[in-house]
Amino acid sequence: MTSRTAATFPPPVMEARRWLEGVQFAADRPLINVSQAAPVDPPPPQMRAAMAAFLEEPATHLYGPVLGLPALREELAAQWSVHYDGPTRAAQIAITAGCNQAFAATLTALCNEGDEVILPTPWYFNHKMWLDMSGVTSVPLPTGADLIPDAQEARALITPRTRAISLVTPNNPGGVEYPAATLQAFFDLARETGIKLLVDETYRDFDSRPNPPHTLLHNDNWDDTLIQFYSFSKAYRLTGHRVGAVIAHPAILAEIEKFQDTVAICAPQLGQRAAFWGLQNLGQWLAGERAEILDRRAAILDNMPKLAERGWRLMGVGAYFAYIEHPFAEPADRLAPRLVHEAGVLVLPGTMFMPADDPDGARQFRIAFANVDRAGIGLLFARLAALDWPLAPPHVTA
C-alpha cells in the first residue's frame, strides 16, 4: 500500500540542493543560485527592532486565536480592499503558517479523496504535492507558448468530481501576470459550474501593473466563488516566520479553523506581529523592494538577446521568475545537474513543474532571480550563452 507521502515526488528544491554536494566553486566563479524563490536577506533593521520588542511581550510566546490575530486580520482586510478596489472584511480572512498551509487547509476543506482540481501547467510543484498527498487528482491544463491559461479549455476538463480551479498570478513558475479578463473568465466559469476559483497571489506586491491586477472583488458575493491566498514571506522577508493568509467566505474559514487547530493551532505569534507591523509601517520600504524586483525583470529582458541568438526563448518573466526554453539536445532534467559543474549555475528544470508524460518540461528551465541583482543577471546570462552543448532540431546548423 502506498503511503500518502510516497504518492508524490521529492521536494524539488531539496533535490536540487543535493546536486551541490561535493562541488567546489572557485572564488572568481562563485555559484549563481537561481533555484529558489525565497529572499535570503533578513527583514529590514526597523522591522527586526520591532520584533525584538515583541519578544518582551508575554503574549508573543503563547497560543493565539486559531484564525489569526484580530488586529492583523483587520489591517489586512483594510489594505486588501484598497489594493483590489473591492470590499473585504476581517471575517473573510484567516492567517496561516505560510501560504503553502493556506493552500493545504483550503483544499482539505474543499475536497474528498478522489476529487479533482484543475492546475494550469507548468504548475507550482507544492500545490501538486499536496493534492497527491491528499488523494486528490491534479488535472493538468496546458497553457501553451504564452503560459496564459484559457477558461474555455478548462471548461472541457470539468467533471462531476471537479472541486476547484487553482491559479497563481503573478505566476510561479512562469512569471506571467494573468490579464484581468483571464481571471474574470475563470471566475465566471467557476460560478457557472458551482466550483471554487483559487487564486494564489503570493507575489502580488511585485506585479508590474500600477492598477489593481483584477476586478474579481467587484463581483456580487465574490466570496461564494473566489478564494485568494497571500504570503507575507516575500513582501517582508519573513520566510522563516511562516505567515500567510486565506481570503474566503467565513463558512470556508470555519472549516479551515478545524485544520489549523489540528495541525498548527495558530500561525507563529512573532511572525504575525511582524506582519502587522510591516503592513502599518513598511509601505515605502516595500515600494523600494518592488522597484528593485522590477529592475531585475527589466535586466532579464535586456540580457535575453544574447541567449535568443543562440536559440533560447523567453516564455514568461515577472515577479521573481523567468521561464525559458533551452535549445539543447539533452532534456532539462539531465542538463540542470551539469549546469552546476560546467557553468556554476543552480536552476530547476521544467520537468519539476510538469506532468511526467508532458515532453515540454524537458525543454524548459525556471530562473528565480529574487537574490540576483542586475549585475548578477548579466553574469548568469553570459554563462548560459557560453554553453556549447549539442543542439536539438531545429536549432542544429550545418
C-alpha positions as CSV (number, residue, x, y, z in Angstrom):
1,M,0.0,0.0,0.0
2,T,1.4,3.4,-1.0
3,S,1.6,5.9,1.8
4,R,0.4,9.5,1.4
5,T,3.9,10.9,1.1
6,A,5.0,8.1,-1.2
7,A,2.3,9.2,-3.6
8,T,4.2,12.3,-4.6
9,F,7.7,13.3,-5.7
10,P,10.6,14.5,-3.6
11,P,10.7,18.3,-2.8
12,P,12.3,19.8,-6.0
13,V,14.4,22.5,-4.2
14,M,15.8,19.9,-1.8
15,E,16.6,17.6,-4.6
16,A,18.4,20.4,-6.5
17,R,20.5,21.2,-3.4
18,R,21.9,17.7,-3.4
19,W,23.5,18.5,-6.8
20,L,25.8,20.8,-4.9
21,E,27.2,18.1,-2.6
22,G,31.0,17.8,-3.1
23,V,31.2,20.6,-5.6
24,Q,33.8,23.3,-5.1
25,F,33.4,26.7,-6.7
26,A,36.3,29.0,-7.4
27,A,36.4,32.3,-5.7
28,D,36.4,34.1,-9.0
29,R,33.5,32.0,-10.3
30,P,31.0,31.6,-7.4
31,L,27.8,29.6,-7.7
32,I,24.8,31.6,-9.1
33,N,21.8,30.1,-7.3
34,V,18.5,30.8,-9.1
35,S,16.7,27.7,-7.8
36,Q,14.5,29.1,-5.1
37,A,12.1,32.0,-4.9
38,A,12.9,33.0,-1.3
39,P,14.7,36.2,-0.3
40,V,17.9,35.3,1.7
41,D,18.3,38.8,3.2
42,P,16.7,39.3,6.7
43,P,13.8,41.7,7.3
44,P,14.8,45.4,7.3
45,P,16.5,46.7,10.5
46,Q,13.5,48.6,11.6
47,M,11.3,45.5,11.5
48,R,13.9,43.5,13.3
49,A,14.0,46.1,16.1
50,A,10.2,45.9,16.4
51,M,10.4,42.1,16.5
52,A,12.9,42.3,19.3
53,A,10.5,44.4,21.3
54,F,7.7,41.9,20.6
55,L,9.8,39.2,22.2
56,E,9.4,41.0,25.5
57,E,5.6,40.8,25.3
58,P,4.4,37.6,27.1
59,A,1.6,37.1,24.6
60,T,4.1,36.6,21.8
61,H,5.0,33.2,23.4
62,L,1.5,31.9,23.8
63,Y,-1.1,30.3,21.5
64,G,-3.2,32.9,19.8
65,P,-6.6,32.8,18.0
66,V,-6.7,29.9,15.6
67,L,-7.6,32.1,12.6
68,G,-5.1,34.8,13.5
69,L,-4.6,38.0,15.4
70,P,-7.7,40.1,15.1
71,A,-5.6,43.3,14.5
72,L,-3.7,41.6,11.7
73,R,-6.9,40.4,10.1
74,E,-8.5,43.8,10.3
75,E,-5.4,45.6,8.9
76,L,-5.0,43.1,6.0
77,A,-8.8,43.4,5.2
78,A,-8.5,47.2,5.0
79,Q,-5.4,47.1,2.8
80,W,-6.8,44.3,0.7
81,S,-9.9,46.4,0.0
82,V,-7.8,49.3,-1.2
83,H,-5.4,47.2,-3.3
84,Y,-8.2,45.4,-5.2
85,D,-10.8,48.2,-5.0
86,G,-13.3,45.9,-3.6
87,P,-14.9,45.0,-0.2
88,T,-13.1,42.7,2.2
89,R,-13.9,42.1,5.8
90,A,-11.8,40.7,8.6
91,A,-14.3,37.9,8.9
92,Q,-13.2,36.8,5.4
93,I,-9.5,36.5,6.4
94,A,-7.6,33.7,8.2
95,I,-3.9,33.8,9.0
96,T,-2.0,30.6,8.4
97,A,1.5,29.3,9.0
98,G,2.7,30.3,5.5
99,C,0.9,30.4,2.2
100,N,1.5,26.7,1.5
101,Q,-0.5,25.9,4.6
102,A,-3.2,28.3,3.3
103,F,-3.5,26.1,0.2
104,A,-3.4,22.9,2.2
105,A,-6.0,24.0,4.7
106,T,-8.3,25.2,1.9
107,L,-8.0,22.0,-0.2
108,T,-8.7,19.9,2.9
109,A,-11.8,21.9,3.5
110,L,-13.0,21.6,-0.1
111,C,-12.0,18.1,-1.3
112,N,-12.5,14.4,-0.5
113,E,-10.3,11.6,-1.8
114,G,-10.9,11.1,-5.5
115,D,-12.0,14.6,-6.2
116,E,-10.3,16.7,-8.9
117,V,-8.6,20.1,-9.0
118,I,-7.5,21.8,-12.3
119,L,-4.0,23.1,-12.3
120,P,-2.5,25.0,-15.3
121,T,0.9,23.7,-16.4
122,P,3.6,24.4,-15.7
123,W,2.3,24.2,-12.1
124,Y,3.7,25.2,-8.7
125,F,5.1,21.9,-7.5
126,N,4.0,22.2,-3.9
127,H,0.4,22.6,-5.0
128,K,0.7,19.3,-6.9
129,M,2.4,17.6,-4.0
130,W,-0.4,18.5,-1.6
131,L,-3.0,17.2,-3.9
132,D,-1.1,14.0,-4.4
133,M,-0.8,13.5,-0.6
134,S,-4.5,14.2,-0.2
135,G,-5.6,11.6,-2.7
136,V,-7.0,14.4,-5.0
137,T,-6.4,14.2,-8.7
138,S,-4.5,17.1,-10.3
139,V,-5.9,17.7,-13.8
140,P,-3.4,19.5,-16.0
141,L,-4.5,22.5,-18.0
142,P,-1.8,23.2,-20.7
143,T,-1.1,26.9,-21.1
144,G,0.8,26.9,-24.4
145,A,3.5,29.3,-25.6
146,D,2.4,32.4,-23.7
147,L,1.8,30.5,-20.4
148,I,-1.7,32.0,-20.0
149,P,-4.5,29.5,-19.2
150,D,-7.7,29.6,-21.2
151,A,-11.0,29.3,-19.4
152,Q,-12.8,27.6,-22.3
153,E,-10.1,24.9,-22.4
154,A,-10.6,24.5,-18.7
155,R,-14.4,24.0,-19.2
156,A,-13.7,20.8,-21.2
157,L,-11.8,19.4,-18.2
158,I,-14.6,19.9,-15.6
159,T,-16.3,16.7,-14.4
160,P,-18.7,15.9,-11.6
161,R,-15.6,15.4,-9.4
162,T,-14.1,18.8,-10.0
163,R,-14.0,21.0,-6.9
164,A,-11.8,23.9,-7.9
165,I,-9.5,25.5,-10.5
166,S,-6.3,26.8,-8.9
167,L,-4.4,29.7,-10.5
168,V,-1.2,31.6,-9.4
169,T,-0.6,35.2,-10.5
170,P,2.0,36.6,-10.9
171,N,2.8,33.0,-11.8
172,N,5.1,30.6,-10.2
173,P,7.0,29.2,-12.1
174,G,6.2,31.1,-15.3
175,G,6.4,34.7,-14.0
176,V,3.5,35.8,-16.2
177,E,0.9,38.2,-14.9
178,Y,-2.6,36.9,-15.8
179,P,-4.7,39.6,-17.5
180,A,-7.8,40.8,-15.6
181,A,-10.0,39.4,-18.4
182,T,-8.5,36.0,-18.0
183,L,-9.2,35.9,-14.2
184,Q,-12.8,37.2,-14.8
185,A,-13.4,34.4,-17.4
186,F,-12.2,31.8,-14.9
187,F,-14.4,33.4,-12.2
188,D,-17.4,33.3,-14.5
189,L,-16.7,29.6,-15.3
190,A,-16.3,28.7,-11.7
191,R,-19.5,30.4,-10.7
192,E,-21.5,28.9,-13.5
193,T,-20.3,25.4,-12.8
194,G,-20.5,25.6,-9.0
195,I,-16.8,25.1,-8.2
196,K,-14.3,27.3,-6.5
197,L,-11.7,29.6,-8.1
198,L,-8.5,29.6,-6.1
199,V,-6.1,32.5,-6.8
200,D,-2.7,32.4,-5.2
201,E,-1.3,35.9,-5.1
202,T,1.9,35.3,-3.1
203,Y,3.8,37.7,-5.5
204,R,1.2,40.4,-5.8
205,D,3.5,43.0,-4.3
206,F,5.8,42.7,-7.3
207,D,3.2,42.9,-10.0
208,S,4.4,45.4,-12.6
209,R,0.9,46.9,-13.2
210,P,0.1,50.2,-11.5
211,N,-3.6,49.5,-11.3
212,P,-5.4,46.7,-9.4
213,P,-4.5,43.4,-11.2
214,H,-8.1,42.3,-11.4
215,T,-11.6,43.3,-10.5
216,L,-12.8,40.0,-9.0
217,L,-13.9,41.7,-5.8
218,H,-16.3,43.8,-7.8
219,N,-18.5,40.7,-8.4
220,D,-21.5,40.4,-6.1
221,N,-21.0,37.9,-3.3
222,W,-17.5,37.2,-4.7
223,D,-16.6,35.0,-1.7
224,D,-19.2,32.4,-2.8
225,T,-16.8,31.5,-5.6
226,L,-13.4,33.1,-5.1
227,I,-10.7,32.1,-2.6
228,Q,-7.4,34.1,-2.5
229,F,-4.1,33.2,-0.9
230,Y,-1.4,35.6,0.2
231,S,2.1,35.4,1.8
232,F,3.9,37.9,4.0
233,S,7.2,36.0,3.4
234,K,8.2,37.6,0.1
235,A,7.0,41.1,0.9
236,Y,8.7,41.5,4.3
237,R,11.4,38.7,4.1
238,L,9.6,36.7,6.8
239,T,10.1,33.3,5.2
240,G,11.3,31.6,8.4
241,H,8.4,33.0,10.4
242,R,5.7,31.4,8.3
243,V,2.8,33.9,7.9
244,G,0.3,33.5,5.1
245,A,-3.4,34.3,4.6
246,V,-6.6,32.9,3.1
247,I,-9.3,35.3,2.0
248,A,-12.6,33.4,1.6
249,H,-16.2,33.1,2.8
250,P,-16.5,32.8,6.6
251,A,-18.1,29.3,6.1
252,I,-14.9,28.1,4.4
253,L,-12.8,29.7,7.2
254,A,-14.8,27.7,9.8
255,E,-13.6,24.5,8.1
256,I,-10.1,25.8,7.8
257,E,-10.2,26.6,11.6
258,K,-10.5,22.8,12.2
259,F,-7.4,22.2,10.1
260,Q,-5.4,24.9,11.7
261,D,-6.3,23.8,15.3
262,T,-5.3,20.3,14.5
263,V,-2.1,21.0,12.6
264,A,-0.6,24.2,13.9
265,I,-3.0,25.7,16.5
266,C,-2.1,29.1,15.1
267,A,0.4,30.8,12.9
268,P,3.6,31.8,14.8
269,Q,2.8,34.8,17.0
270,L,6.1,36.6,16.4
271,G,5.6,36.4,12.6
272,Q,2.0,37.6,12.9
273,R,3.1,40.6,14.9
274,A,5.9,41.4,12.5
275,A,3.4,41.2,9.6
276,F,1.0,43.6,11.3
277,W,3.9,46.0,12.0
278,G,5.0,45.7,8.4
279,L,1.6,46.5,7.0
280,Q,1.4,49.6,9.1
281,N,5.0,50.9,8.7
282,L,6.8,49.5,5.7
283,G,4.7,50.7,2.7
284,Q,7.5,53.0,1.4
285,W,10.2,50.3,2.0
286,L,8.1,47.7,0.2
287,A,7.7,50.1,-2.8
288,G,11.5,50.2,-3.0
289,E,11.6,46.4,-2.9
290,R,9.1,46.3,-5.8
291,A,11.2,48.8,-7.8
292,E,14.3,46.6,-7.4
293,I,12.4,43.4,-8.5
294,L,11.0,45.3,-11.5
295,D,14.5,46.4,-12.4
296,R,15.7,42.8,-12.3
297,R,12.8,41.9,-14.5
298,A,14.0,44.6,-16.9
299,A,17.5,43.1,-16.7
300,I,16.2,39.8,-17.8
301,L,14.7,41.4,-20.9
302,D,17.8,43.4,-21.5
303,N,20.0,40.3,-21.4
304,M,17.8,38.0,-23.3
305,P,19.0,38.8,-26.8
306,K,22.4,37.2,-26.1
307,L,20.5,33.9,-25.4
308,A,17.9,34.4,-28.1
309,E,20.6,34.5,-30.8
310,R,21.8,31.1,-29.5
311,G,18.3,29.5,-29.8
312,W,16.9,30.1,-26.3
313,R,13.3,31.5,-25.9
314,L,11.9,33.6,-23.1
315,M,8.4,32.2,-22.3
316,G,7.5,34.4,-19.3
317,V,9.0,36.9,-16.9
318,G,7.6,38.7,-13.9
319,A,7.7,38.9,-10.1
320,Y,10.6,36.6,-9.0
321,F,10.7,34.4,-12.1
322,A,11.8,34.0,-15.7
323,Y,10.7,30.8,-17.5
324,I,12.9,29.9,-20.5
325,E,13.1,27.3,-23.2
326,H,16.6,25.9,-24.0
327,P,17.9,24.8,-27.4
328,F,19.9,21.7,-26.4
329,A,19.5,18.1,-27.4
330,E,19.5,16.7,-23.9
331,P,16.5,17.2,-21.6
332,A,16.5,19.8,-18.9
333,D,16.5,17.3,-16.0
334,R,19.8,16.0,-17.2
335,L,21.2,19.4,-18.1
336,A,20.4,21.0,-14.7
337,P,23.0,19.0,-12.7
338,R,25.5,19.6,-15.5
339,L,25.0,23.3,-15.2
340,V,26.2,23.2,-11.6
341,H,29.5,21.7,-12.6
342,E,30.1,23.3,-16.0
343,A,28.5,26.8,-15.5
344,G,28.3,27.3,-11.8
345,V,24.5,27.7,-12.0
346,L,21.8,26.0,-9.9
347,V,18.5,26.2,-11.7
348,L,15.4,24.0,-11.7
349,P,14.4,22.1,-14.8
350,G,10.9,22.4,-16.3
351,T,10.3,18.7,-15.6
352,M,9.8,19.7,-11.9
353,F,6.8,21.7,-12.9
354,M,5.1,19.4,-15.4
355,P,3.3,16.1,-15.5
356,A,5.8,13.2,-16.1
357,D,4.2,12.5,-19.5
358,D,4.5,16.1,-20.8
359,P,7.6,16.5,-23.0
360,D,7.6,20.3,-22.8
361,G,9.1,20.2,-19.4
362,A,12.3,18.7,-20.8
363,R,12.9,21.9,-22.9
364,Q,12.4,24.4,-20.0
365,F,14.1,26.0,-17.0
366,R,12.8,28.2,-14.2
367,I,15.1,31.1,-13.2
368,A,14.2,32.5,-9.7
369,F,16.0,35.9,-9.6
370,A,14.9,37.2,-6.1
371,N,18.5,37.0,-4.9
372,V,20.3,38.0,-8.1
373,D,20.7,41.7,-8.9
374,R,21.1,43.3,-12.3
375,A,24.9,42.6,-12.4
376,G,24.3,39.0,-11.4
377,I,21.7,38.5,-14.0
378,G,24.2,39.8,-16.6
379,L,26.7,37.3,-15.4
380,L,24.1,34.5,-15.4
381,F,23.1,35.1,-19.0
382,A,26.8,35.3,-20.0
383,R,27.4,31.9,-18.5
384,L,24.4,30.4,-20.2
385,A,25.3,32.0,-23.6
386,A,28.7,30.4,-23.4
387,L,27.4,26.8,-23.3
388,D,28.3,24.9,-26.4
389,W,26.3,21.7,-25.9
390,P,24.8,19.8,-28.8
391,L,21.7,21.4,-30.1
392,A,18.3,19.8,-30.8
393,P,16.4,20.3,-34.1
394,P,15.5,22.8,-35.4
395,H,18.4,24.6,-33.7
396,V,21.1,22.4,-35.4
397,T,23.0,24.2,-38.0
398,A,25.2,22.8,-40.8
